[in-house]
């Protein structure tokens, strides 16, 4: 790659990120379905036609925001579960991971919380796909543990989904609680995760 090509590519990535950042700021006060392309381009000093060099439309931009928000979490949750085993440390580190990310990126997680059931189908589908990916990662890690001996694949995926649902619920609770209520939100999230863990240990005793 020539120096000139490299500079152009870097500038293109910088502009793309500026569009994502501007959209995220605007989405603090509205849903993606009501976001106008001109609003976003005006915020970064760009003509509307130039927007299409980076995204196919606002839905494509929304999908990119989903990937930016959730993509970095892949691998982390599975690693925590694998490293900590079925222990108190697992509860603390799992909840702590979500709390740290929500604190660092509140606007991103508000976007996910709002658009998970919002009016832009490609974005809903992108969020659902990311969450399914998390559930599969969790199921894979839990399935390798002695406590999962005899479990069916579908049951492991259901358990993985419960962990992921808990993650989403915890993120929403932290956003609603704000800094002053974070400690209580973390306490409740930890107790809920303990309940899932206890239920897992008795699952095969059921009918």
ROTOR-20427 format. One record per residue (C-alpha): residue number from 1; residue in one letter; x, y, z. Coordinates in nm, 4 decimals, padded with zeros to 6 digits, always signed. Example, Ala and Ser with C-alpha at 12.3 -4.5 7.8 and 13.67 -1.06 7.14 Angstrom:
<rs>
r num=1 | residuo=A | x=+01.2300 | y=-00.4500 | z=+00.7800 $
r num=2 | residuo=S | x=+01.3670 | y=-00.1060 | z=+00.7140 $
</rs>
This chain:
<rs>
r num=1 | residuo=X | x=+00.0000 | y=+00.0000 | z=+00.0000 $
r num=2 | residuo=X | x=+00.1414 | y=+00.3413 | z=-00.1021 $
r num=3 | residuo=X | x=+00.1679 | y=+00.6263 | z=+00.1446 $
r num=4 | residuo=X | x=-00.1034 | y=+00.8215 | z=-00.0385 $
r num=5 | residuo=X | x=-00.3401 | y=+00.5258 | z=-00.0358 $
r num=6 | residuo=X | x=-00.2733 | y=+00.4735 | z=+00.3325 $
r num=7 | residuo=X | x=-00.3500 | y=+00.8372 | z=+00.4128 $
r num=8 | residuo=X | x=-00.6735 | y=+00.8219 | z=+00.2142 $
r num=9 | residuo=X | x=-00.7805 | y=+00.5046 | z=+00.3905 $
r num=10 | residuo=X | x=-00.7038 | y=+00.6552 | z=+00.7307 $
r num=11 | residuo=X | x=-00.9045 | y=+00.9681 | z=+00.6435 $
r num=12 | residuo=X | x=-01.1965 | y=+00.7555 | z=+00.5253 $
r num=13 | residuo=X | x=-01.1983 | y=+00.5615 | z=+00.8522 $
r num=14 | residuo=X | x=-01.1780 | y=+00.8863 | z=+01.0487 $
r num=15 | residuo=X | x=-01.4758 | y=+01.0300 | z=+00.8603 $
r num=16 | residuo=X | x=-01.6731 | y=+00.7100 | z=+00.9057 $
r num=17 | residuo=X | x=-01.6091 | y=+00.7196 | z=+01.2791 $
r num=18 | residuo=X | x=-01.7124 | y=+01.0845 | z=+01.2914 $
r num=19 | residuo=X | x=-02.0469 | y=+00.9879 | z=+01.1347 $
r num=20 | residuo=X | x=-02.0954 | y=+00.7112 | z=+01.3901 $
r num=21 | residuo=X | x=-02.0117 | y=+00.9454 | z=+01.6787 $
r num=22 | residuo=X | x=-02.2426 | y=+01.2174 | z=+01.5494 $
r num=23 | residuo=X | x=-02.5291 | y=+00.9721 | z=+01.5013 $
r num=24 | residuo=X | x=-02.4811 | y=+00.8314 | z=+01.8500 $
r num=25 | residuo=X | x=-02.4978 | y=+01.1786 | z=+02.0007 $
r num=26 | residuo=X | x=-02.8158 | y=+01.2586 | z=+01.8081 $
r num=27 | residuo=X | x=-02.9670 | y=+00.9264 | z=+01.9131 $
r num=28 | residuo=X | x=-02.9489 | y=+01.0319 | z=+02.2756 $
r num=29 | residuo=X | x=-03.2705 | y=+01.2248 | z=+02.2074 $
r num=30 | residuo=X | x=-03.4496 | y=+01.0195 | z=+01.9414 $
r num=31 | residuo=X | x=-03.4879 | y=+00.6756 | z=+01.7878 $
r num=32 | residuo=X | x=-03.3021 | y=+00.5588 | z=+01.4793 $
r num=33 | residuo=X | x=-03.6247 | y=+00.5442 | z=+01.2780 $
r num=34 | residuo=X | x=-03.6672 | y=+00.9204 | z=+01.3232 $
r num=35 | residuo=X | x=-03.3024 | y=+01.0099 | z=+01.2579 $
r num=36 | residuo=X | x=-03.2520 | y=+01.2077 | z=+00.9396 $
r num=37 | residuo=X | x=-02.9503 | y=+01.1562 | z=+00.7179 $
r num=38 | residuo=X | x=-02.9141 | y=+01.5335 | z=+00.6821 $
r num=39 | residuo=X | x=-02.8963 | y=+01.5700 | z=+01.0598 $
r num=40 | residuo=X | x=-02.5992 | y=+01.3374 | z=+01.0763 $
r num=41 | residuo=X | x=-02.4103 | y=+01.4879 | z=+00.7840 $
r num=42 | residuo=X | x=-02.4745 | y=+01.8413 | z=+00.9060 $
r num=43 | residuo=X | x=-02.3201 | y=+01.7509 | z=+01.2412 $
r num=44 | residuo=X | x=-01.9912 | y=+01.6555 | z=+01.0745 $
r num=45 | residuo=X | x=-01.9934 | y=+01.9205 | z=+00.8016 $
r num=46 | residuo=X | x=-02.0529 | y=+01.6793 | z=+00.5163 $
r num=47 | residuo=X | x=-02.2886 | y=+01.6831 | z=+00.2200 $
r num=48 | residuo=X | x=-02.5651 | y=+01.4201 | z=+00.2282 $
r num=49 | residuo=X | x=-02.4374 | y=+01.2570 | z=-00.0902 $
r num=50 | residuo=X | x=-02.0958 | y=+01.2016 | z=+00.0708 $
r num=51 | residuo=X | x=-02.2620 | y=+00.9956 | z=+00.3417 $
r num=52 | residuo=X | x=-02.3142 | y=+00.7127 | z=+00.0927 $
r num=53 | residuo=X | x=-01.9399 | y=+00.6664 | z=+00.0536 $
r num=54 | residuo=X | x=-01.9479 | y=+00.5190 | z=+00.4020 $
r num=55 | residuo=X | x=-02.2969 | y=+00.3740 | z=+00.4628 $
r num=56 | residuo=X | x=-02.5881 | y=+00.2591 | z=+00.2498 $
r num=57 | residuo=X | x=-02.8309 | y=+00.4492 | z=+00.4724 $
r num=58 | residuo=X | x=-02.9193 | y=+00.5144 | z=+00.8351 $
r num=59 | residuo=X | x=-03.0087 | y=+00.1472 | z=+00.8865 $
r num=60 | residuo=X | x=-02.6591 | y=+00.0459 | z=+00.7739 $
r num=61 | residuo=X | x=-02.5144 | y=+00.3072 | z=+01.0096 $
r num=62 | residuo=X | x=-02.7269 | y=+00.1614 | z=+01.2915 $
r num=63 | residuo=X | x=-02.5953 | y=-00.1872 | z=+01.2234 $
r num=64 | residuo=X | x=-02.2408 | y=-00.0493 | z=+01.2444 $
r num=65 | residuo=X | x=-02.3250 | y=+00.1026 | z=+01.5838 $
r num=66 | residuo=X | x=-02.4486 | y=-00.2370 | z=+01.7014 $
r num=67 | residuo=X | x=-02.1203 | y=-00.3973 | z=+01.5953 $
r num=68 | residuo=X | x=-01.9211 | y=-00.1183 | z=+01.7591 $
r num=69 | residuo=X | x=-02.1099 | y=-00.1600 | z=+02.0869 $
r num=70 | residuo=X | x=-02.1327 | y=-00.5373 | z=+02.1189 $
r num=71 | residuo=X | x=-01.8548 | y=-00.6689 | z=+01.8981 $
r num=72 | residuo=X | x=-01.5815 | y=-00.5987 | z=+02.1524 $
r num=73 | residuo=X | x=-01.7595 | y=-00.8106 | z=+02.4147 $
r num=74 | residuo=X | x=-01.7282 | y=-01.1315 | z=+02.2158 $
r num=75 | residuo=X | x=-01.4796 | y=-01.3623 | z=+02.3810 $
r num=76 | residuo=X | x=-01.4726 | y=-01.1645 | z=+02.7061 $
r num=77 | residuo=X | x=-01.7807 | y=-01.3227 | z=+02.8598 $
r num=78 | residuo=X | x=-01.6747 | y=-01.6736 | z=+02.7638 $
r num=79 | residuo=X | x=-01.3253 | y=-01.6116 | z=+02.8985 $
r num=80 | residuo=X | x=-01.4587 | y=-01.4935 | z=+03.2348 $
r num=81 | residuo=X | x=-01.6825 | y=-01.7985 | z=+03.2647 $
r num=82 | residuo=X | x=-01.4018 | y=-02.0346 | z=+03.1673 $
r num=83 | residuo=X | x=-01.1507 | y=-01.8745 | z=+03.4041 $
r num=84 | residuo=X | x=-01.3701 | y=-01.8500 | z=+03.7125 $
r num=85 | residuo=X | x=-01.5715 | y=-02.1715 | z=+03.7089 $
r num=86 | residuo=X | x=-01.8906 | y=-02.2075 | z=+03.9100 $
r num=87 | residuo=X | x=-01.7866 | y=-01.9699 | z=+04.1879 $
r num=88 | residuo=X | x=-01.8489 | y=-01.6401 | z=+04.3634 $
r num=89 | residuo=X | x=-01.5761 | y=-01.4895 | z=+04.1458 $
r num=90 | residuo=X | x=-01.7797 | y=-01.5791 | z=+03.8373 $
r num=91 | residuo=X | x=-02.0742 | y=-01.3779 | z=+03.9698 $
r num=92 | residuo=X | x=-01.8580 | y=-01.0788 | z=+04.0553 $
r num=93 | residuo=X | x=-01.6618 | y=-01.0707 | z=+03.7320 $
r num=94 | residuo=X | x=-01.9615 | y=-01.1328 | z=+03.5051 $
r num=95 | residuo=X | x=-02.1617 | y=-00.8476 | z=+03.6557 $
r num=96 | residuo=X | x=-01.8515 | y=-00.6294 | z=+03.6811 $
r num=97 | residuo=X | x=-01.7787 | y=-00.6709 | z=+03.3091 $
r num=98 | residuo=X | x=-02.1201 | y=-00.5343 | z=+03.2146 $
r num=99 | residuo=X | x=-02.1004 | y=-00.2536 | z=+03.4704 $
r num=100 | residuo=X | x=-01.7631 | y=-00.1378 | z=+03.3359 $
r num=101 | residuo=X | x=-01.8806 | y=-00.1336 | z=+02.9753 $
r num=102 | residuo=X | x=-02.2040 | y=+00.0477 | z=+03.0553 $
r num=103 | residuo=X | x=-02.0128 | y=+00.3067 | z=+03.2586 $
r num=104 | residuo=X | x=-01.7603 | y=+00.3558 | z=+02.9779 $
r num=105 | residuo=X | x=-02.0158 | y=+00.3630 | z=+02.6936 $
r num=106 | residuo=X | x=-02.3574 | y=+00.4661 | z=+02.8285 $
r num=107 | residuo=X | x=-02.4749 | y=+00.6180 | z=+02.4993 $
r num=108 | residuo=X | x=-02.3924 | y=+00.2971 | z=+02.3121 $
r num=109 | residuo=X | x=-02.5892 | y=+00.0815 | z=+02.5527 $
r num=110 | residuo=X | x=-02.8837 | y=+00.3210 | z=+02.5579 $
r num=111 | residuo=X | x=-02.8897 | y=+00.2846 | z=+02.1815 $
r num=112 | residuo=X | x=-02.8942 | y=-00.0965 | z=+02.2085 $
r num=113 | residuo=X | x=-03.1625 | y=-00.0890 | z=+02.4779 $
r num=114 | residuo=X | x=-03.3872 | y=+00.1371 | z=+02.2678 $
r num=115 | residuo=X | x=-03.3320 | y=-00.0272 | z=+01.9304 $
r num=116 | residuo=X | x=-03.3486 | y=-00.3914 | z=+02.0413 $
r num=117 | residuo=X | x=-03.7236 | y=-00.3679 | z=+01.9898 $
r num=118 | residuo=X | x=-03.7227 | y=-00.0568 | z=+01.7717 $
r num=119 | residuo=X | x=-03.8644 | y=+00.0146 | z=+01.4297 $
r num=120 | residuo=X | x=-03.5572 | y=-00.0510 | z=+01.2121 $
r num=121 | residuo=X | x=-03.5583 | y=-00.4179 | z=+01.1210 $
r num=122 | residuo=X | x=-03.1929 | y=-00.4610 | z=+01.0101 $
r num=123 | residuo=X | x=-03.0807 | y=-00.3142 | z=+01.3414 $
r num=124 | residuo=X | x=-03.3143 | y=-00.5375 | z=+01.5433 $
r num=125 | residuo=X | x=-03.1822 | y=-00.8353 | z=+01.3519 $
r num=126 | residuo=X | x=-02.8202 | y=-00.7286 | z=+01.4042 $
r num=127 | residuo=X | x=-02.8754 | y=-00.6997 | z=+01.7796 $
r num=128 | residuo=X | x=-03.0507 | y=-01.0371 | z=+01.7909 $
r num=129 | residuo=X | x=-02.7650 | y=-01.1963 | z=+01.5955 $
r num=130 | residuo=X | x=-02.5071 | y=-01.0558 | z=+01.8358 $
r num=131 | residuo=X | x=-02.7015 | y=-01.1833 | z=+02.1370 $
r num=132 | residuo=X | x=-02.7385 | y=-01.5279 | z=+01.9789 $
r num=133 | residuo=X | x=-02.3637 | y=-01.5303 | z=+01.9272 $
r num=134 | residuo=X | x=-02.3082 | y=-01.4530 | z=+02.2953 $
r num=135 | residuo=X | x=-02.5512 | y=-01.7293 | z=+02.3971 $
r num=136 | residuo=X | x=-02.3649 | y=-01.9807 | z=+02.1804 $
r num=137 | residuo=X | x=-02.0292 | y=-01.8766 | z=+02.3272 $
r num=138 | residuo=X | x=-02.1619 | y=-01.9130 | z=+02.6813 $
r num=139 | residuo=X | x=-02.3231 | y=-02.2484 | z=+02.6001 $
r num=140 | residuo=X | x=-01.9937 | y=-02.3748 | z=+02.4601 $
r num=141 | residuo=X | x=-01.8014 | y=-02.2802 | z=+02.7757 $
r num=142 | residuo=X | x=-02.0634 | y=-02.4114 | z=+03.0159 $
r num=143 | residuo=X | x=-02.0989 | y=-02.7315 | z=+02.8185 $
r num=144 | residuo=X | x=-01.7341 | y=-02.8159 | z=+02.8863 $
r num=145 | residuo=X | x=-01.7822 | y=-02.7980 | z=+03.2634 $
r num=146 | residuo=X | x=-01.8428 | y=-03.1062 | z=+03.4812 $
r num=147 | residuo=X | x=-02.1689 | y=-02.9549 | z=+03.6032 $
r num=148 | residuo=X | x=-02.3100 | y=-02.9833 | z=+03.2515 $
r num=149 | residuo=X | x=-02.2549 | y=-03.3565 | z=+03.2158 $
r num=150 | residuo=X | x=-02.5677 | y=-03.5111 | z=+03.0661 $
r num=151 | residuo=X | x=-02.7106 | y=-03.1805 | z=+02.9395 $
r num=152 | residuo=X | x=-02.8704 | y=-03.1640 | z=+02.5961 $
r num=153 | residuo=X | x=-02.7407 | y=-02.9096 | z=+02.3456 $
r num=154 | residuo=X | x=-03.0736 | y=-02.7261 | z=+02.3402 $
r num=155 | residuo=X | x=-03.0679 | y=-02.6955 | z=+02.7185 $
r num=156 | residuo=X | x=-02.7160 | y=-02.5540 | z=+02.7129 $
r num=157 | residuo=X | x=-02.8248 | y=-02.2961 | z=+02.4566 $
r num=158 | residuo=X | x=-03.1210 | y=-02.2097 | z=+02.6769 $
r num=159 | residuo=X | x=-02.8845 | y=-02.1626 | z=+02.9720 $
r num=160 | residuo=X | x=-02.6535 | y=-01.9495 | z=+02.7582 $
r num=161 | residuo=X | x=-02.9546 | y=-01.7411 | z=+02.6618 $
r num=162 | residuo=X | x=-03.0409 | y=-01.6897 | z=+03.0290 $
r num=163 | residuo=X | x=-02.6919 | y=-01.5552 | z=+03.0943 $
r num=164 | residuo=X | x=-02.7211 | y=-01.3214 | z=+02.7975 $
r num=165 | residuo=X | x=-03.0709 | y=-01.2084 | z=+02.8953 $
r num=166 | residuo=X | x=-02.9277 | y=-01.1326 | z=+03.2376 $
r num=167 | residuo=X | x=-02.6513 | y=-00.9293 | z=+03.0751 $
r num=168 | residuo=X | x=-02.9038 | y=-00.7204 | z=+02.8802 $
r num=169 | residuo=X | x=-03.1262 | y=-00.6745 | z=+03.1860 $
r num=170 | residuo=X | x=-02.8276 | y=-00.5668 | z=+03.3956 $
r num=171 | residuo=X | x=-02.7184 | y=-00.3117 | z=+03.1373 $
r num=172 | residuo=X | x=-03.0675 | y=-00.1608 | z=+03.1264 $
r num=173 | residuo=X | x=-03.0892 | y=-00.1532 | z=+03.5059 $
r num=174 | residuo=X | x=-02.7547 | y=+00.0241 | z=+03.5315 $
r num=175 | residuo=X | x=-02.8595 | y=+00.2829 | z=+03.2747 $
r num=176 | residuo=X | x=-03.1817 | y=+00.3515 | z=+03.4642 $
r num=177 | residuo=X | x=-03.0112 | y=+00.3597 | z=+03.8043 $
r num=178 | residuo=X | x=-02.7381 | y=+00.6088 | z=+03.7177 $
r num=179 | residuo=X | x=-02.4226 | y=+00.6518 | z=+03.9307 $
r num=180 | residuo=X | x=-02.6172 | y=+00.6962 | z=+04.2539 $
r num=181 | residuo=X | x=-02.8010 | y=+00.3657 | z=+04.2108 $
r num=182 | residuo=X | x=-02.5230 | y=+00.1589 | z=+04.0568 $
r num=183 | residuo=X | x=-02.4307 | y=-00.0262 | z=+04.3745 $
r num=184 | residuo=X | x=-02.7868 | y=-00.1484 | z=+04.4296 $
r num=185 | residuo=X | x=-02.8280 | y=-00.2436 | z=+04.0619 $
r num=186 | residuo=X | x=-02.5080 | y=-00.4495 | z=+04.0814 $
r num=187 | residuo=X | x=-02.6260 | y=-00.6171 | z=+04.4029 $
r num=188 | residuo=X | x=-02.9570 | y=-00.7200 | z=+04.2457 $
r num=189 | residuo=X | x=-02.7853 | y=-00.8354 | z=+03.9251 $
r num=190 | residuo=X | x=-02.5501 | y=-01.0522 | z=+04.1265 $
r num=191 | residuo=X | x=-02.8399 | y=-01.2125 | z=+04.3160 $
r num=192 | residuo=X | x=-03.0258 | y=-01.2839 | z=+03.9931 $
r num=193 | residuo=X | x=-02.7208 | y=-01.4488 | z=+03.8445 $
r num=194 | residuo=X | x=-02.6830 | y=-01.6576 | z=+04.1599 $
r num=195 | residuo=X | x=-03.0417 | y=-01.7758 | z=+04.1100 $
r num=196 | residuo=X | x=-02.9602 | y=-01.8871 | z=+03.7546 $
r num=197 | residuo=X | x=-02.6542 | y=-02.0718 | z=+03.8872 $
r num=198 | residuo=X | x=-02.8534 | y=-02.2495 | z=+04.1580 $
r num=199 | residuo=X | x=-03.1223 | y=-02.3473 | z=+03.9099 $
r num=200 | residuo=X | x=-02.8567 | y=-02.4919 | z=+03.6805 $
r num=201 | residuo=X | x=-02.7270 | y=-02.7207 | z=+03.9546 $
r num=202 | residuo=X | x=-03.0717 | y=-02.8812 | z=+03.9931 $
r num=203 | residuo=X | x=-03.1838 | y=-02.8814 | z=+03.6301 $
r num=204 | residuo=X | x=-03.1398 | y=-03.2544 | z=+03.5685 $
r num=205 | residuo=X | x=-03.3450 | y=-03.3346 | z=+03.8780 $
r num=206 | residuo=X | x=-03.6597 | y=-03.2078 | z=+03.7058 $
r num=207 | residuo=X | x=-03.9149 | y=-03.4151 | z=+03.5107 $
</rs>
